[in-house]
């Protein structure tokens, strides 16, 4: 795939800018892999077939949180990883200390650079079970190495982006305030620093407007948001003095935490007093935050008291172990909340802590040709779709109708009606007569060359919104969503059945 010099320069400048971000800069992740990846690499090297060409698909099998879709995220981290992937002298020294690998193999690792091809779904796209999100082509030597790291990047960020969107969607059900912002506030509850930083990035992709995580803000230009903690209030002789000191320090951004002692009897009256003092100085109280107690009752009482004091434009921020279910319940109870701070349940995806994407070989070189391969299991859900494939999204009247997985060399004849069928219950069929086509897998690397210009985080957010606008509400609803169909082309389905049939005699002989 030839690209113009101007385009190549833009791609190079963008990846170098990404690599210079604080969260990426000077990081070496060659050993971010499971040992069995290295042992398989060594086994192929020892057997002499290390340069055998293979194809791997990355996909997931089940939507998280009983959702109807996943927001694909983490591609930027994958691209950065592959672009910079190499073994340092310290890495080689450590591998030598394991006394498992030959010096010839370690020398091969010293020279390692990613030289494969990657096609991927654009970050921020809606994706569905069993369809390739990323498709890798290259030598078995290099594609074995990258499996664990790539899965960790895509699994984590896609999970958090999807969870964030569910929470943002819940906040939008408040008809009185349908644009109520959601702020990610989970740094202290994330499993580790990387999870907090990249989780904040994913949450921003999923629709959060900001984060409390300053390093995420620095790394990804996400707006940072924060007020004060209870320790600030406790460190002063009185709550009123604490409020005054904070307002003096930040007169243009005054948000006060009112639940350290008593929201109704102390916190709100003191906030109102400080608001009056600010008004006399030509300033204003922006918001109050409630972090405990009955948020529905307290927010309604706070709104009443603030309005009576003429502070109708003062916002009410709610936090305290919120998730999409609690937010919906609070809105149904008439809670007077204008923005939501969500921590633990978002940054950990607490009720569904793993996406479970997998990385499976679907084709390998035999006798000089790339031949499809299949993984068979007693669990039908774990039987893979063989071959080198593309994913096509089919649109009818502007709305996505289905995704179709096809073999790479298949072409649709759009002058003819297209019959789709369920890959399991094949009697379930429908015919599309007029449809538009979108190729979902875009070229990212071709023979080791980066050919894709990474979008900005804001562009990814806009892509999410655009994608969602093309799906009917039945697919997007958070509870019992309509199942979006991912079908196989007839050629792919036939190939799968053929390989399954060929496999059965081998199993019986074995």
N, C-alpha and C positions, 0 to 999 in steps of 0.2 A: 504494500500500500504506500504509494508515493505521496508525500505532503510537501507543500510549497515551503521555501526557506522562511518566509515571513511567518507562516503558521508554526513552523518548527521553533522559531525563536520565541514566539508567544508562549508555546507550550513549555519551553525550557525556562523562561523567566517565571512562569507561574509555579512550576514544581520547585524551583530554587527558593521562591518566596515562601512556599509552604514548608520546605525543609528547614528554613531559618526560623520558623515559629518556635517560641520557647518550649512548647511541649514536645517538639520533634528534634530540636537542635542537638547535635552531638550524641544522639542515641544510637546504640548498636543493638540490633535485635536478631542477629543471625542464630543465636542459641535459644531464641524463643520458639522452641519446638519440643516435641516429645522425643524421648530417646529412641522409640521405635521408628521414627522417621529416619533418623541417622543410621540405625541398624539396617533398615531396608535399603537406604542409599548405598551403604557399604556392600550389602549383599548383591545388589545389581552391579556395582563396580567390580566386585570380586568375580561375578559370573560373566562379565564382559558385555552385558547388554544395557549398560548404564545410559547409553544414548538412544535407546528405543523410544520412539515417539508415541505419546499417549494423550488422551483427552480426559479431563476431570470436570465434573459438574459440581457446583455448590448450590444446594437447595435445602429447603426445610419441608417437613411433612405435615405439621399441624399449626394452625394459627394460635398465637398466645392469647390468654385471657378470654377465650371464647370469642375472639374478635373475628371479623370477616375478611381481614387482610393484614398485611405487614407493610410498614414503610421501610423501604430498603435504605440502609444507612451504613456508613463506615468505608465507603469506597475510597475516599481521600486517604485514609490511613493505609489501606491496601496498596494504593499507588505509591505513596511515600515509602512504604516498606520495600516493595519490589525494586523501586528505582535506586534505593540506597543499600540494598542487601549485599553484604560481603562479610567475610570472616576476618576478625582482627587477629593480631598476633596473640593477644590474651585468650581469645577463643580457641585458637589452635593449641596453645599450651595446656589449656584445661582439657581438651579432648585427648591430648597425648597422655595426660595423667590417668585417664580411664583405662589405659592399656587394652583397648578394644579394636583399634583401627591401625592399619598399616600407614607407613610414612607416605607411600604413593597416594593413598586416599586422602590423607591430610593435605598433601600438596595440591590435589584436585580442589579441595575446599578453599585453599588460599587463593586460587584463581577464579573462584565462583563469582559469576554475575548472572542475573536473571536474563535469559535470552529467549524466553517463551512468548506466547501470544495469549492475550487476555481479552475476552469480550465480556461486557458486564451491563447490567441494567443501570440506567442513570440514577445517581443517588437522589433519594426523595421520591422515587416511583413507588406506586402500589404494586405489590407482588403477592403471589398466591402459592399454596402448597404444591410441591412436586415439580415446579417449573425452575429451570436453571436461572439463578440470579447472577452467577459468574460462571464462565466457561473458560477453562485453561487448556492450552495446547503447548506441548513441548516435550522435552526428554523426561523420562521417568525419574531420572536423577534429581532434576531441579523441582519437579512438581511434587515429589514426595516431601521434600524439605519444607515447603511453604504451607502445607495443609493446616497445621495447628494454629499458626499465627493468623492466617487469613480467616479461619473460622472464628477465632476469638474476636477479631475486629468486627466482622459482619454480624455475628450472633449478638454481641453486646449492644452495639449502637442501633441495630434494627429493632431490638427488643425495647430499648428505652425510648426511641423515637415513636414507636407504636403506642407504648404506654402513655407517653406525653400527649399524643393526639387524642387518646380516649379521655384524658383528664381535661384537656382544652375543650373538647366537644361537650363534656358535661357542664363546664362553666358557661358555655354558650346557650344552654337551655333556659337561662334566666331571661325571660322576655323583657324585663325592665332594664336589663343591662347586658345585652347579648354579646358585647365586646369585652366583657370583664376579663382582664389579663390574668394569666397564670405565670407565676415566677418559680423557677427551680431553686430550691433551697436545701439540697441534700448532701452537701459536702461532708459534713461530720458523720453522716450515716452510711456513706458509700463504703463498699468493701475495701477500697484502697484509693490512693491518689489518682491513678490513671482512670479508674472507674468513675470517679467524681468529675474529672476534667472532660473526658470524652463522653460521659453521660450527660453533662451540661450541654455539650455540643449537640448530641442527639436530641435532647429535650427541646433545644431551640429549633432544630429541624422539624420536630413534631408540633411546634406551635407556641411554645412558651416564649414570653416576650423578653425575658432576662434571667439572670442567674445571680445568686449570692457569691458564687465562686470567682474570686478575683483572678486567679490564674487562667481559668477558662475564658474570662473576659479579655485578658491580655492576649491569650493565644489565638482566639477566634473572633475577636471584636464583638463579642456578645455584650449587650448592655448589662452592667452590674447594678444590683439593687440591694439596699440594706438599711436597717434602722439601728436599733440597739438591742442588747439582751437584758435579761432580768438583773444580771450582775451590775450593770450600769446603774439601774434604779436603786439597787440595794447599797451601792457604794456611797450614796449621799445621805445626809441626815433625814431628808424627806423626799417623797416622790415628786412634789412640786419643785423642789430645788434641782432634782435630777432632770426634770423636763426643761427647766429654765436654762440649765447649763448646756443641754443638748441644742436647744434652740439658739443659744448664743454662739455655739460652735458652728452650726449649720443653718443659718437663718433663712437660706433660700431653699432648703430641702428638709422641712421639719415633719417627721413622722414619729409618733410617740407610741411606745408599748404600754398599754393601759391595764394589764392584768397581773402585775406583780403582787398587788395586795388585794384590792377589791375593785372590780371594773366599774360598777355602778356608783358606789359610795365614794370612791377615791380617784380611780384612774381617769374617768371621763370628766368629772368636775375639774380636776387639775389640768387636764388637757384644754378644757374650755377657758380656764383662766389664762393659760399661756397663749392661747389663740387671741384673746383680747389684747394682751401685751404686744403680740406680734403685729396685730392690726394697727395699733397706735404707732408702730414704727414703719408702717407701710409694707409689712410682710404678712405671711399667712401660714396657717397650719394646713399642711397638705393632707395628712391622713393620720389615723390611729390604727394600731394593730392589736388584735385579740388572739392570744395563743393558747387559751385554755378555757375550760368551762363549757356551758351550753351555748354554742356559737349562734344558734338560731335566736334564742331568747336575748342573749347579750348584744348581738348586732342590732336587733330591732329596738332594744332599749337605748343603745348608743345613738342610733339614728334619730330617735325621738328627742333625746337630750341635746344632740348637736343641732337639730333643726330648730328647737325652741330657742337656742342661743344664737340663731341666725347663721349657723355654719352649715348651710345646706350643701356646700360644695366640698366639704371635707370627706375624703374617702374612708372606707373601713376595710382594712386588710384582715383576712382570716388565715391562720395557720393551724397547727395542732393535728398532726397525723391524718391529713386529708388524703383522699383518693377520689376517683371518679364516682364511686357509689355514695360516699359521704357528701360530696358536693351536690349531687343530684337531690339527695334527701334534704339537705339544707335549703336548697332553692325551692323545693316543694313545700317546705315549712315557712316560706316567706322570709328567709334570712335576708338582712339588708347588708350584703357584702358586695363591695365594688371591685375587689381583686383578691386573688388566692395565692398563698405561698405554700408550695407543696414540696416536701422533703423526702422522708424515708420511703414512702410508698411509690414514689416516682423513680428516684435514683437507683433503687434496688429492684424495681418492678416486683414489689413485695409478694403479691399473690400469684405471680407467675415468673419465677426468677431465671428462667432459661428459655431461649428460643429453640435450640436443638437443631440448627442447620447442620448438614452433613456434606461430605466431600467424597464423591464416588467416581471411580474410573468407569468411563462409558465406551472407550475405544482404545485399541492399542495396535501397534505395528506388528504385522505378521507377514512374512514372505515379501517384504517391501511394500505392503499395502496397509492402510489404516482399516482395521476391522472392528465392528461393534462388539462390545462385551457387556455382560449382564451380571448383576449380583442377584442371586436367588435366595429366598428365605422362606421358612415355614410361616412367617408372618407376611401375608400378602402386601401389607403396606410398605414393607421394606424391600420389595422387588423393584429394582431400578429400571429406568427407561434407557435403553441402549443407544449407542451411536452418537455421532457429532450432530448437535441439534441447534435450532433457532427457536425463539419464542415470538409469536406474532399476536398482537392485540387487535381484535376485530371490533370496529365501531359501526354502530347503526344509528343514524340521525343524531350524531354527536355523542352518543353514550356507548361506553364499553359493553359489548355483548358477551364476549368470551375471550379466553386466551387459547391459542392453538400451538402445541409443540410439534414442530415438523423437523424432518431430517434436513441437514444443512443444504443439500443440493435440490430440495423441493421448491417449486414455484407454484403459486396459486394462479389459476386462470380466473381473473375477476370478471370475465365476460360470462362465466357460468355460475349458477347457484352453488353455494358451498354447504354441504351437509355435514353437520357436526354430530358426534355421538359420544355418550358417556364411556370412558375407557373400561369401566367395571360392568355397568349395566348397559350393554351395547344397544339394547332395544330402545333406550331413551335417546331420541334424536330430534334435531331441529335443523331447519334450512334457512340460510341467510341468502337473500336475493340481491340486496344492495348493501354494500359494506365498504368501510375504509380500513386500511391496514397500517399498523405501526410495528416496525421492527424494534423489539425491546432490547436486544443485546447489541451494544455499541462497541466498536473497536477501541481498546484502551492501550494495550501494547501490541505491537506486531513485530515478531522476531526480535524481541528485546528492546525495540524502540518505542518510547512513549509517544503516542499519536493523539492523545486526548488532552485537551486543555481543561484543567480542573476548574469547576465553577466556584464562585464565592458562596459563602454560607447563606447570604441573602438570596442569591439565585436559586439555591437548593430549596429554601423555604417557599419561594414563589412557585417552584416546580411542584412541590407537594400540593399546594392550593390548586394549581391548574389540573393536576392529575385527579384530585378528589372531585373537581367540578364535572368530570366526565363519567362519574359513576352514579347510578341511581341510589337514592337514600336507603333502599332496602339492603344494599350491600354494605353500606357504611354504618348502619345502626349498631349500637354497642351490645345489644341484647338480642339473642337469637337472629343474627343476620341471615339474609338469604345467601345461599352458597353460590359463589361466583364460579362458573365452570371453567376448568382447565382441561382441555381435551387433547387427544393425540390425533395426528393425521392418520389416515388409513394406512399409509405406507409404514409409519412408525409403529402403529399397532400391530400390523402384520409381522414386522421384523421382531417385535417383542415376543409374539406368540411363537414364531419360528425358533428363536433362541431358547425359549422355555421348553419347547418340544425336543430340541436337540439335547438339552441338559438332562432331561429325565432318564434316558437310557444310560448316561454316564453315571448318574446317581445309583441306578439299579445295579450296574456292573460293579460299582465300588462297594 
